[in-house]
Amino acid sequence: MNIRFDNKVVVITGAAGGLGRAMVENFAACGAVVAACDLRDTKEKLTDLMDKGNIHCYDCDVSNVQSVSAAMDKIATELGPIDVLVNNAGINVGPDQRKTIENFDDQWWHNIQNVDTDGVYYCSKHAIRNMGENGGVILNISSVVGLVPLRNQCSFAAAKAAVCNLTKAMAIELAGKNIRVNAIAPGTIGIAVTNELWKNDDAMKTLLAHIPQGRQGTPQDIANAVLFFCSDYASYITGAVLPVDGGWTAGGYARNF
């Protein structure tokens, strides 16, 4: 299998984070014209990747519809019609903010909804308006927490569940326009923000005991799944939500942490 995206315009939000960087590098290696988007200072954050391929950087606040509209219009004007959108940008609360719903901070509720739910809606809406007549692909990054809710992160659970169902609704609406829409639901991935939660050996042992494969995922695990779902090899797949979680959700594990 030789996956190629030669001369296709691929937009990736949250491009400067751990998952986003792996996606940018993957798509660039496959010949894509990559529009890497992040909140601010995107080019400075991705300086070390700029020689990896045809990569262009754009600052974009996915929670702000004016910022999204301007960025998508600019990308299409400078690079051409959008072929692929990866809605990767997302946030969650850190360890200190993880509380039961009656104590959960209202501002954090809104912050997460604004980025994780509204951001997918805004970016999809304005990317579609900048796609060509041949359609395209939208790939949303959800989470296993959108499939199996966990304690003390009610806003993230609600937002990622919304992304899963929005993915299916979009797939139905857009199939006639030759636009496929799917989602990937990552499990625990070894990036900086996640590693902070499991930084001692006991915590890590507890975590790994709930993953049948016995390891955290890597950004490359997610980036590889994204690459396949966005490729022509997945041309008959739309409306799907794929867990990439080492078997955690398949095993029916209920975490007590």
Backbone torsions as a table, in degrees:
resi	resn	phi	psi	omega
1	MET	NA	121.6	-179.5
2	ASN	-117.9	96.8	-177.4
3	ILE	-83.1	124.8	179.5
4	ARG	-130.9	147.9	175.7
5	PHE	-130.7	38.2	-174.2
6	ASP	-53.0	121.2	175.5
7	ASN	66.4	7.9	175.5
8	LYS	-82.9	139.7	180.0
9	VAL	-88.3	116.7	-176.9
10	VAL	-116.7	119.1	179.0
11	VAL	-99.5	127.9	179.6
12	ILE	-125.2	119.6	174.9
13	THR	-90.0	160.7	-175.6
14	GLY	60.6	34.0	-169.0
15	ALA	-71.6	-19.7	-176.3
16	ALA	-90.5	-5.0	178.0
17	GLY	-82.4	-179.8	-176.0
18	GLY	-60.5	-46.6	178.6
19	LEU	-71.4	-43.3	-177.4
20	GLY	-60.3	-42.2	-179.7
21	ARG	-60.4	-42.2	179.3
22	ALA	-64.5	-37.4	177.9
23	MET	-66.6	-44.9	178.7
24	VAL	-56.8	-46.8	-177.5
25	GLU	-66.2	-40.5	179.2
26	ASN	-62.1	-50.9	-177.3
27	PHE	-64.8	-40.6	179.3
28	ALA	-61.8	-39.5	179.6
29	ALA	-66.4	-21.6	-180.0
30	CYS	-97.8	14.8	172.2
31	GLY	90.5	5.7	-178.1
32	ALA	-73.6	155.4	166.8
33	VAL	-91.7	105.4	-170.1
34	VAL	-95.1	125.5	171.1
35	ALA	-102.1	101.0	-176.7
36	ALA	-90.9	118.4	-175.9
37	CYS	-115.9	136.2	172.9
38	ASP	-149.8	174.7	-170.5
39	LEU	-61.2	-46.9	-179.2
40	ARG	-159.7	159.1	176.3
41	ASP	51.8	37.9	-174.2
42	THR	-61.2	-45.0	-177.0
43	LYS	-64.8	-39.3	179.3
44	GLU	-65.1	-38.1	-178.7
45	LYS	-71.2	-25.0	-177.0
46	LEU	-110.4	18.2	-177.4
47	THR	-52.5	-40.9	-175.9
48	ASP	-70.8	-11.5	179.7
49	LEU	-101.5	-7.1	-170.0
50	MET	-64.9	-20.7	178.1
51	ASP	-94.8	10.3	-177.6
52	LYS	-88.1	-9.1	-178.6
53	GLY	162.8	-160.0	-176.6
54	ASN	-86.2	81.8	-172.6
55	ILE	-115.4	130.2	178.8
56	HIS	-124.9	138.5	-173.2
57	CYS	-109.7	138.9	179.7
58	TYR	-137.7	135.1	172.8
59	ASP	-84.5	132.5	-177.1
60	CYS	-155.4	125.4	174.4
61	ASP	-93.3	104.7	-173.4
62	VAL	-67.0	-17.2	179.7
63	SER	-85.1	-2.9	-177.2
64	ASN	-117.6	114.6	-172.7
65	VAL	-64.1	-33.8	178.3
66	GLN	-66.8	-40.5	178.2
67	SER	-64.1	-42.3	-179.6
68	VAL	-66.0	-47.1	-179.2
69	SER	-59.2	-44.7	-179.4
70	ALA	-64.6	-41.8	-178.5
71	ALA	-66.1	-45.4	-179.1
72	MET	-65.1	-39.9	177.7
73	ASP	-63.7	-42.0	-178.6
74	LYS	-65.7	-42.6	178.9
75	ILE	-60.1	-47.3	-178.6
76	ALA	-64.9	-36.3	179.2
77	THR	-68.2	-42.0	-174.7
78	GLU	-84.3	-35.3	-172.5
79	LEU	-111.4	-20.9	-176.9
80	GLY	113.6	175.0	-178.7
81	PRO	-54.9	143.2	-179.0
82	ILE	-76.2	130.5	177.5
83	ASP	-99.8	-36.6	-175.5
84	VAL	-138.1	135.1	170.6
85	LEU	-120.8	126.3	173.0
86	VAL	-111.0	108.7	178.1
87	ASN	-83.0	85.5	-174.2
88	ASN	-101.8	-22.5	-176.2
89	ALA	-60.2	135.4	178.9
90	GLY	-170.4	155.9	177.7
91	ILE	-135.4	162.3	173.9
92	ASN	-148.5	167.6	177.3
93	VAL	-75.8	150.5	174.5
94	GLY	-83.0	-178.8	-176.3
95	PRO	-56.7	-38.0	-174.9
96	ASP	-74.0	-20.9	-178.6
97	GLN	-98.1	1.8	-177.4
98	ARG	-82.2	106.6	-175.3
99	LYS	-139.8	160.8	176.5
100	THR	-67.3	161.3	-166.0
101	ILE	-57.9	-35.4	-177.5
102	GLU	-70.0	-17.6	178.9
103	ASN	-111.8	2.6	-176.9
104	PHE	-71.0	139.7	-176.6
105	ASP	-73.0	127.0	-177.1
106	ASP	-61.4	-38.3	-178.7
107	GLN	-65.8	-37.9	177.2
108	TRP	-66.2	-36.6	175.2
109	TRP	-54.5	-51.4	-176.1
110	HIS	-69.0	-38.9	178.9
111	ASN	-57.2	-46.5	-177.7
112	ILE	-68.3	-43.2	177.5
113	GLN	-61.1	-40.8	-177.6
114	ASN	-62.6	-41.1	-177.9
115	VAL	-84.7	-51.6	-168.6
116	ASP	-77.8	-30.5	179.7
117	THR	-104.1	-58.3	-179.1
118	ASP	-59.8	-37.4	-178.9
119	GLY	-60.4	-40.8	177.7
120	VAL	-65.0	-42.5	179.0
121	TYR	-63.4	-51.4	-178.3
122	TYR	-61.3	-48.0	-176.9
123	CYS	-65.4	-41.4	179.4
124	SER	-63.5	-47.5	-177.9
125	LYS	-56.2	-47.3	-174.4
126	HIS	-84.9	-22.1	171.7
127	ALA	-70.4	-42.7	179.5
128	ILE	-57.7	-40.7	179.8
129	ARG	-66.1	-16.5	179.9
130	ASN	-111.8	15.7	174.7
131	MET	-88.6	158.6	-179.9
132	GLY	-83.3	-178.4	-178.3
133	GLU	-65.8	-21.6	-178.3
134	ASN	-84.4	1.4	178.4
135	GLY	84.0	-151.3	-177.6
136	GLY	174.3	-159.6	-176.5
137	VAL	-135.9	138.1	170.5
138	ILE	-121.8	129.4	179.3
139	LEU	-124.0	117.6	-179.2
140	ASN	-99.4	138.2	175.2
141	ILE	-96.8	109.6	176.5
142	SER	-97.7	-133.6	179.2
143	SER	-169.8	155.9	172.3
144	VAL	-60.4	-23.1	178.6
145	VAL	-68.2	-20.0	173.2
146	GLY	-77.9	-14.1	178.8
147	LEU	-103.4	-40.8	-179.9
148	VAL	-130.6	97.5	-173.8
149	PRO	-63.9	144.2	178.6
150	LEU	-111.2	164.7	-178.8
151	ARG	-71.0	153.5	164.3
152	ASN	67.1	20.8	175.4
153	GLN	-148.7	56.2	-170.9
154	CYS	-60.8	-38.4	-177.3
155	SER	-67.9	-42.8	178.9
156	PHE	-63.5	-42.2	179.2
157	ALA	-62.3	-43.3	180.0
158	ALA	-66.2	-43.6	-177.6
159	ALA	-64.6	-45.5	-176.5
160	LYS	-73.1	-29.7	172.4
161	ALA	-66.2	-38.6	176.9
162	ALA	-61.6	-40.8	179.5
163	VAL	-61.9	-40.7	179.2
164	CYS	-60.7	-46.4	-177.4
165	ASN	-75.4	-34.7	175.6
166	LEU	-61.5	-38.6	177.5
167	THR	-56.4	-45.4	-178.8
168	LYS	-69.3	-39.9	178.3
169	ALA	-63.5	-42.7	179.0
170	MET	-64.5	-39.7	-179.4
171	ALA	-59.9	-41.6	179.4
172	ILE	-66.8	-45.2	-176.9
173	GLU	-66.0	-36.9	-167.9
174	LEU	-99.8	-5.0	-177.4
175	ALA	-58.1	-38.1	-179.9
176	GLY	-67.8	-16.1	176.9
177	LYS	-97.0	8.4	-178.2
178	ASN	62.0	37.1	174.9
179	ILE	-114.3	117.9	177.1
180	ARG	-90.5	143.3	-179.9
181	VAL	-134.7	120.6	177.8
182	ASN	-135.2	172.5	178.0
183	ALA	-138.2	152.2	172.1
184	ILE	-117.6	136.6	-180.0
185	ALA	-113.5	92.0	-179.6
186	PRO	-67.1	148.0	169.2
187	GLY	-87.7	-144.8	179.8
188	THR	-78.5	118.3	-176.2
189	ILE	-114.0	137.9	-176.1
190	GLY	-77.2	76.4	173.0
191	ILE	-119.5	170.6	-171.0
192	ALA	-54.9	-47.4	-175.4
193	VAL	-66.2	-34.4	178.6
194	THR	-75.9	-41.6	-178.9
195	ASN	-61.0	-27.1	178.0
196	GLU	-63.6	-29.9	180.0
197	LEU	-75.1	-27.2	-172.4
198	TRP	-123.1	43.9	-170.7
199	LYS	-82.2	-9.6	174.8
200	ASN	-111.0	159.4	-171.5
201	ASP	-62.3	-39.6	-178.5
202	ASP	-64.9	-43.4	179.1
203	ALA	-62.8	-41.2	-179.8
204	MET	-66.0	-39.7	177.9
205	LYS	-62.5	-39.3	177.9
206	THR	-63.6	-43.6	179.0
207	LEU	-61.6	-51.2	-174.0
208	LEU	-66.4	-24.4	178.7
209	ALA	-65.8	-19.0	-179.4
210	HIS	-100.6	7.1	179.0
211	ILE	-117.7	111.7	-176.6
212	PRO	-52.3	-36.8	179.4
213	GLN	-76.2	-10.4	172.9
214	GLY	74.5	21.9	177.6
215	ARG	-152.2	158.8	168.8
216	GLN	-71.9	156.3	171.0
217	GLY	-78.6	168.5	176.7
218	THR	-115.3	159.4	174.3
219	PRO	-54.5	-33.7	-180.0
220	GLN	-66.9	-33.8	176.3
221	ASP	-58.0	-43.7	-179.6
222	ILE	-72.2	-44.8	-178.8
223	ALA	-60.7	-35.7	178.9
224	ASN	-67.4	-41.2	178.2
225	ALA	-65.4	-39.8	177.6
226	VAL	-60.5	-45.8	-178.5
227	LEU	-57.9	-44.9	179.9
228	PHE	-64.8	-49.2	-176.7
229	PHE	-61.1	-29.6	-178.7
230	CYS	-87.9	-7.1	-174.8
231	SER	-90.3	169.6	177.9
232	ASP	-67.9	-16.7	176.9
233	TYR	-67.3	-17.8	178.8
234	ALA	-107.7	28.0	-171.2
235	SER	-63.7	-20.2	179.7
236	TYR	-106.5	19.3	178.9
237	ILE	-113.6	118.8	172.9
238	THR	-151.1	147.0	-178.1
239	GLY	79.0	14.1	-177.3
240	ALA	-97.2	148.3	172.6
241	VAL	-122.0	113.6	-174.3
242	LEU	-104.2	114.0	171.9
243	PRO	-70.7	132.9	173.0
244	VAL	-123.1	86.6	-163.3
245	ASP	-143.7	16.1	179.4
246	GLY	67.7	17.2	177.9
247	GLY	92.4	5.4	-174.6
248	TRP	-60.4	-51.9	-178.9
249	THR	-69.6	-31.8	178.9
250	ALA	-64.1	-32.7	-178.6
251	GLY	-79.0	-8.6	178.7
252	GLY	69.5	25.4	-177.7
253	TYR	-71.3	136.6	174.6
254	ALA	-109.3	112.8	-177.4
255	ARG	-80.9	138.8	177.1
256	ASN	-100.9	27.9	-178.6
257	PHE	-148.3	NA	NA
